[in-house]
């Protein structure tokens, strides 16, 4: 197995540039997830690595090989798509071994590699079935098995779970994590689901409009975001943001009844607008009236989410535990530990540190 390096990678469609000078190193054996909203360029970047999209400028290396302009078949990668693309008239065994068979590999070698992939993916009981007799999750495992059989240097996954229902998504997420641990291959995975990114990745690459916003481990991005976009995208439910103004060396929050928040971060000049960021679990609903109203409570069993609206129009989500009930429409106040607060410049949206 081997790693992947992108140097100043650019993709243009005519005069429209969709990938902007991306520098990225994915280490040998690393599970790297590209995540971001629809249209951010994550699938385009994956397809550039696969060779399915031409790279306009820059360089892509797989191991020590420059593959920037190599054909997909010469790159040593295998790609798993969100559609299974299985041959309906073939059995599971035939589907997984078809690529090797077409490339003239001996029958014994094909059978051996299919058997090993089947063992890894727990497909032995389904080898003689055809795709129509399989569940969605089983079909996706067959598609992954077809990739394993090829023995690629790098596995590429393009939103492979998006066609599955919620329960199967969780099951397949566990399967893919287990697969990575067992075979230790370099894997690059594209998703818009930040929960998938957080649970699967060794390294997350957050993309927006063809730019890399931040690269790091899941907890690095969660605990130490570089900007408001990353802070709001990583974490479920998302971070809350309240409008603030720099006053007397602190930040005054109108939505919290004019509360002044002390901080040791370097703030912009007096009167500057900033955002105060707080995770839902770091907020507490307390008696009082700051003009905040409880709109809705979602009860999920061990945890509940309170959806609130401030008088200045910000929407807030608070994570609560226990059975204490607050009637919808009730006026409440909010409290938090100042050490849990994040601060962002309102103009640049960069983190204030």
C-alpha positions in Angstrom: 0.0 0.0 0.0 1.1 3.6 -0.4 0.1 7.2 0.2 -1.2 10.0 -2.1 0.2 13.5 -2.5 -1.5 16.4 -4.3 0.7 19.5 -5.1 -1.1 22.7 -6.3 -3.8 20.6 -7.8 -6.2 22.6 -10.0 -9.3 21.7 -12.0 -11.0 24.0 -14.5 -14.0 23.6 -16.7 -13.2 26.2 -19.4 -12.8 29.5 -17.5 -14.5 28.2 -14.4 -12.1 27.0 -11.7 -13.6 24.5 -9.3 -10.5 23.1 -7.5 -8.0 25.7 -6.3 -4.3 24.9 -5.8 -4.8 22.1 -3.3 -1.8 20.8 -1.4 -2.5 17.6 0.5 -0.6 14.6 1.8 -2.4 11.3 2.6 -0.1 8.9 4.4 0.3 5.3 3.7 -2.5 3.3 5.3 -4.4 6.4 6.4 -8.2 6.7 6.2 -8.8 10.2 4.8 -12.3 11.7 4.4 -13.2 14.6 2.1 -16.2 16.3 3.6 -18.2 19.4 2.8 -21.5 20.7 1.5 -22.9 19.8 -1.9 -20.9 21.5 -4.7 -17.7 22.0 -2.6 -15.6 19.9 -5.0 -15.0 16.8 -2.9 -16.1 14.3 -5.6 -14.3 16.2 -8.3 -11.1 15.9 -6.3 -11.6 12.2 -5.7 -12.2 11.7 -9.5 -9.0 13.6 -10.2 -7.1 11.2 -8.0 -8.8 8.3 -9.8 -8.0 9.7 -13.2 -11.7 10.0 -14.1 -11.3 13.8 -14.3 -8.3 15.4 -16.0 -6.1 17.6 -13.8 -5.8 21.0 -15.3 -2.6 22.0 -13.3 -0.5 20.8 -10.5 0.6 17.2 -9.7 -0.8 14.0 -8.2 1.5 11.3 -6.9 0.5 7.9 -5.7 3.6 6.7 -3.8 6.6 7.8 -5.7 4.8 7.7 -9.1 3.6 10.9 -10.8 0.1 9.8 -12.1 -1.2 13.3 -13.0 -1.9 12.3 -16.6 -1.9 8.5 -16.3 -4.9 6.5 -17.3 -7.2 5.3 -14.5 -6.1 1.7 -15.1 -2.5 2.6 -14.5 -2.9 4.3 -11.2 -3.3 1.3 -8.9 -6.6 2.5 -7.4 -10.0 1.0 -7.1 -13.2 3.0 -6.7 -16.5 2.2 -5.0 -19.4 4.4 -6.1 -22.7 5.2 -4.4 -24.4 3.0 -7.1 -23.4 -0.6 -6.8 -23.1 -1.2 -10.6 -23.3 -5.0 -10.2 -24.0 -7.3 -13.2 -27.6 -8.6 -12.5 -27.1 -11.9 -14.4 -23.9 -12.8 -12.4 -23.6 -14.3 -9.0 -21.8 -12.5 -6.2 -18.7 -14.7 -6.8 -18.8 -13.9 -10.5 -19.3 -10.2 -9.9 -16.3 -9.9 -7.6 -14.0 -11.9 -9.9 -15.1 -10.5 -13.2 -12.4 -7.8 -13.5 -9.6 -10.3 -12.9 -11.1 -12.8 -15.3 -11.3 -10.2 -18.0 -7.6 -9.3 -17.5 -6.7 -13.0 -18.0 -5.8 -14.0 -14.5 -5.8 -17.8 -13.9 -9.0 -19.3 -12.5 -7.2 -20.5 -9.4 -5.9 -17.0 -8.6 -9.3 -15.5 -9.2 -11.0 -18.0 -6.9 -8.4 -17.5 -4.2 -8.7 -13.7 -4.2 -12.5 -13.8 -4.3 -12.5 -16.2 -1.3 -10.2 -13.9 0.7 -12.4 -10.9 -0.1 -15.5 -12.9 0.8 -14.0 -13.9 4.1 -13.1 -10.3 5.0 -16.6 -9.0 4.1 -18.5 -12.0 5.5 -20.1 -12.8 2.2 -19.4 -16.6 2.1 -23.1 -17.4 2.5 -24.1 -15.2 -0.5 -21.5 -16.2 -3.1 -24.0 -18.1 -5.3 -26.7 -15.5 -5.1 -27.5 -12.9 -7.7 -27.7 -9.2 -6.8 -31.6 -9.1 -6.8 -31.5 -11.6 -3.9 -29.3 -9.3 -1.7 -30.1 -6.3 0.5 -28.7 -2.9 -0.2 -26.0 -3.3 2.4 -25.0 -6.7 1.0 -24.8 -5.3 -2.5 -22.5 -2.6 -1.3 -20.3 -5.1 0.3 -20.1 -7.0 -3.0 -19.0 -3.8 -4.7 -16.3 -3.3 -2.0 -15.3 -6.9 -2.5 -14.9 -6.3 -6.2 -12.4 -3.5 -5.3 -10.5 -5.7 -2.8 -10.1 -8.4 -5.3 -8.1 -6.1 -7.6 -5.5 -5.5 -4.8 -5.3 -1.8 -5.3 -2.7 0.5 -3.7 -5.5 3.0 -2.8 -9.2 2.6 -2.2 -11.5 5.4 -3.3 -15.1 5.7 -2.0 -17.5 8.2 -3.5 -20.5 8.5 -1.0 -20.9 4.7 -0.9 -23.6 4.8 1.8 -25.9 7.5 0.4 -28.4 5.0 -1.1 -28.8 3.0 2.1 -31.4 3.6 4.8 -30.4 4.9 8.2 -29.9 1.5 9.9 -27.9 0.1 7.0 -25.7 3.2 6.9 -24.6 2.6 10.5 -24.0 -1.1 9.8 -21.9 -0.4 6.7 -20.0 2.4 8.4 -18.9 -0.2 11.0 -18.1 -2.7 8.2 -15.9 -0.1 6.4 -14.1 0.8 9.6 -13.4 -2.9 10.3 -12.2 -3.4 6.7 -9.7 -0.6 7.1 -8.3 -2.1 10.3 -8.0 -5.6 8.8 -6.3 -4.8 5.5 -4.6 -1.5 6.5 -5.0 0.0 3.0 -4.9 3.7 2.2 -8.5 4.8 1.8 -10.0 8.1 0.6 -13.7 8.5 1.3 -16.1 11.3 0.1 -19.2 12.2 2.1 -21.4 15.2 2.9 -22.3 13.5 6.2 -20.0 14.8 8.9 -21.0 12.0 11.3 -19.5 9.5 8.8 -16.4 11.7 8.6 -16.0 11.9 12.4 -16.5 8.2 13.0 -14.4 6.8 10.1 -11.5 9.2 9.5 -7.9 9.3 10.7 -7.7 12.6 8.8 -10.6 14.9 7.7 -10.2 17.4 4.8 -13.0 20.0 5.0 -13.7 21.6 1.6 -15.7 24.6 0.6 -16.0 26.0 -2.9 -13.0 24.1 -4.1 -10.7 25.3 -1.3 -9.4 23.3 1.7 -10.7 25.0 4.8 -8.8 22.8 7.3 -7.1 19.4 7.6 -6.8 17.4 10.8 -8.0 14.5 12.9 -11.7 14.5 13.8 -11.2 15.7 17.3 -8.7 18.4 16.2 -11.3 19.9 14.0 -14.0 19.5 16.6 -12.1 21.0 19.5 -9.9 23.5 17.6 -11.6 24.7 14.4 -9.8 27.4 12.4 -12.9 29.3 11.3 -16.7 29.6 11.6 -17.4 27.3 8.7 -15.4 24.4 10.1 -16.8 25.0 13.6 -20.4 24.9 12.2 -19.9 22.0 9.9 -18.1 19.6 12.3 -20.3 18.5 15.2 -23.9 17.3 15.4 -26.0 19.2 16.2 -24.0 22.1 14.8 -22.3 24.8 16.9 -24.5 27.8 17.9 -23.4 31.3 16.9 -24.5 34.5 18.6 -23.8 38.0 17.5 -21.5 40.0 19.8 -19.7 43.3 20.0 -16.3 44.0 21.5 -16.7 46.3 24.5 -14.3 47.1 27.3 -12.0 44.2 26.5 -14.8 41.6 26.5 -17.7 40.6 24.2 -21.3 41.8 24.8 -24.0 39.5 23.7 -27.3 41.2 23.0 -29.2 37.9 22.7 -28.2 37.0 26.3 -29.6 40.2 27.9 -26.4 42.1 27.2 -24.2 39.6 29.0 -20.5 40.6 28.8 -18.2 37.6 28.2 -14.6 37.8 29.4 -12.0 36.1 27.2 -8.2 35.9 26.9 -8.2 35.7 23.1 -6.9 38.6 21.1 -10.0 40.6 20.1 -10.4 43.1 17.2 -10.8 46.8 18.1 -13.6 48.3 20.3 -17.0 48.2 18.6 -16.0 45.4 16.2 -18.6 42.6 15.5 -17.7 39.1 16.5 -19.4 35.7 16.7 -19.6 33.8 20.0 -19.7 30.0 19.3 -21.1 27.5 21.7 -21.7 23.7 21.3 -25.2 22.6 22.3 -23.9 20.5 25.2 -22.1 23.6 26.7 -25.4 25.6 27.1 -27.8 25.3 30.0 -31.4 26.5 30.1 -32.0 28.4 33.4 -34.9 30.3 34.8 -35.1 33.9 33.6 -36.2 36.0 30.7 -33.8 37.3 28.1 -36.6 37.3 25.5 -35.6 33.8 24.5 -38.4 31.3 23.8 -38.4 27.6 23.7 -39.9 26.7 20.3 -39.6 22.9 20.3 -38.1 20.0 22.3 -37.0 16.8 20.6 -36.9 13.9 23.0 -34.6 11.1 21.8 -34.6 9.0 25.0 -31.4 9.6 27.0 -30.9 13.1 25.4 -33.2 15.9 24.3 -32.6 18.9 22.1 -34.3 22.2 22.8 -34.7 24.6 19.9 -34.8 28.2 21.0 -35.2 31.6 19.2 -33.5 34.7 20.6 -35.1 38.2 20.3 -32.4 39.2 17.9 -33.3 36.3 15.5 -30.5 33.7 16.2 -31.6 30.1 16.4 -30.1 28.1 19.3 -30.0 24.3 20.0 -29.4 23.2 23.6 -28.6 19.5 24.5 -30.3 18.5 27.7 -30.5 15.3 29.7 -33.1 14.1 32.2 -36.9 14.3 32.1 -37.4 17.9 33.2 -40.1 19.4 30.9 -40.3 23.0 29.9 -43.5 24.0 28.1 -43.1 25.2 24.5 -43.3 29.0 24.4 -41.8 29.4 27.8 -39.4 32.3 28.4 -36.0 31.1 29.5 -32.4 32.3 29.9 -29.2 30.6 29.0 -25.9 30.0 30.9 -22.5 28.6 30.0 -18.9 28.4 31.1 -16.9 31.1 29.5 -14.0 28.6 29.0 -16.3 26.7 26.5 -16.8 29.7 24.2 -15.2 30.2 20.8 -14.8 33.6 19.2 -14.8 34.4 15.4 -14.2 37.6 13.6 -17.5 38.7 11.9 -15.7 40.0 8.8 -13.2 37.2 8.1 -15.0 34.4 10.0 -11.6 33.3 11.2 -11.1 32.0 14.7 -9.9 34.5 17.3 -7.2 33.0 19.4 
